[in-house]
Amino acid sequence: MNYDTILVEEKKAIGTITINRPKKLNALNRQTIQELHDAFEALETNKAIKVIILTGSGEKAFVAGADISEFADFTVEEGGKLAAEGQKLLFDFVENLKTPVIAAINGFALGGGLELAMACHFRIASDNARVGLPEVSLGVIPGYGGTQRLPQLIGKGRAMELIMTASMIDAERALNYGLVNHVTSQENLVSLCEDLANKISKNSPVAIGYAIKAVNAGFKNTDGYSAEIKAFGKCFGTSDFKEGTTAFLNKRTADFPGE
């Protein structure tokens, strides 16, 4: 599939999506959101891909925000529709993928950029990364899940402060807050993500998909414990469970079929 605003690479078990609008600091517009959806959907259905890495082109930005020129003159109804469609098409879609998604934050991740990173299953940042939700400085609030995912990740008080002050924080503070899992140099960012992806890819993709679903359930208006019990039980009916337990008992490395 050909894309105008993103690049997609498949290397063994890893799919890498690079948002490629460097002149706009990789800002999200409607075309980019649609292309990201299509790319994630294609990689999700590719059984050879076990992990997806999402990053931005260049050394300045992961995603510096949404493309404000697209919605500066929107009405109330158009604004609500923009948020609803964007959340469904990309942000919620990424969060609920069965394939793990790692955000490689290479520079600015602001507004919609941070919201996209937070929709990924976890985040790794380069040491020059700067993150924040500056929407209130434009007279609007985060509309792609930022008011929900940020408190989940760093706590209500810190999230309220960041949102209300429209402040940016650096990579070390983001690490201290638990917003990112690791901080590394710009040149080592992708390789660290690939190392983690390779570790993940050795495990059962079916079990990982169930684990993602169970963890997410605990942050929604559902019973996370019940979701875990249900997912745990389903694992027993999979070929991956049979392979994993057989390999363990026979003291060999498991070769998961992903079924």
Secondary structure, DSSP 8 states (H G I E B T S, - for coil): ---SSEEEEEETTEEEEEE--GGGTT-B-HHHHHHHHHHHHHHHT-TT--EEEEEESTTTEEE--B-GGGTTT--HHHHHHHHHHHIIIIIHHHHT-SS-EEEEE-SEEETHHHHHHHHSSEEEEETT-EEE--GGGGT----SSHHHHHHHHH-HHHHHHHHHHT-EEEHHHHHHHTS-SEEE-GGGHHHHHHHHHHHHHTS-HHHHHHHHHHHHHTTTTS-HHHHHHHHHHHHTTSHHHHHHHHHHHTTS-------
